[in-house]
Amino acid sequence: MTIGYLYITLVIAGLAGMIWGFPAAHRLKKPFDIGAALVVLCGVVSFAFGVLLTFIPGFFQGR
């Protein structure tokens, strides 16, 4: 049951990264906006993995 909490944490961290990163990518100056855009990308990947593993826990195990 504790693994389910890890997946929910991935979803929450992904949402937090996207919510912070989208406005920051447009607000920050030139070299720092790339970092914010990477945070958004990592947030999207984290959110997708978290949702996928929350609803299909054995997805990457091939069951």
TASULDA-V509358 format. One record per residue. N is the residue number from 1. RES is the residue in one small letter. PHI is phi as a letter, one per 30 degrees, with the letter a starting at -180 (* if undefined). OMEGA is omega in whole degrees, 0 to 359 (999 if undefined). D_CENTER is the distance of its C-alpha to the mean C-alpha in Angstrom with 2 decimals. Layout:
n = <N;N>
res = <RES;RES>
phi = <PHI;PHI>
omega = <OMEGA;OMEGA>
d_center = <D_CENTER;D_CENTER>
This chain:
n = <1;2;3;4;5;6;7;8;9;10;11;12;13;14;15;16;17;18;19;20;21;22;23;24;25;26;27;28;29;30;31;32;33;34;35;36;37;38;39;40;41;42;43;44;45;46;47;48;49;50;51;52;53;54;55;56;57;58;59;60;61;62;63>
res = <m;t;i;g;y;l;y;i;t;l;v;i;a;g;l;a;g;m;i;w;g;f;p;a;a;h;r;l;k;k;p;f;d;i;g;a;a;l;v;v;l;c;g;v;v;s;f;a;f;g;v;l;l;t;f;i;p;g;f;f;q;g;r>
phi = <*;d;d;d;d;d;d;d;d;d;d;d;d;d;d;d;d;d;d;d;d;e;d;d;d;c;d;d;d;e;d;d;d;d;d;d;d;d;d;d;d;d;d;d;d;d;d;d;d;d;d;d;d;d;c;b;e;c;d;d;c;i;d>
omega = <181;178;177;177;176;179;176;177;175;179;182;178;178;177;180;178;179;181;178;190;182;179;182;180;179;186;186;179;193;184;184;179;177;177;178;178;176;175;177;179;178;177;179;180;179;179;181;178;180;179;180;183;176;184;178;188;182;187;183;179;176;179;999>
d_center = <21.10;19.16;16.77;15.77;14.80;12.51;10.67;10.71;9.41;6.21;6.18;7.48;5.54;2.47;5.96;7.60;6.24;7.13;10.18;11.35;10.85;12.62;15.80;15.78;15.79;18.94;20.46;20.46;23.24;23.25;22.05;19.32;17.72;16.61;14.58;12.91;12.30;10.75;8.34;7.53;7.47;5.25;2.65;4.42;4.95;2.90;3.82;6.79;7.72;7.67;9.75;11.77;12.68;13.43;15.88;17.13;17.13;19.34;17.72;17.64;20.97;22.97;24.64>
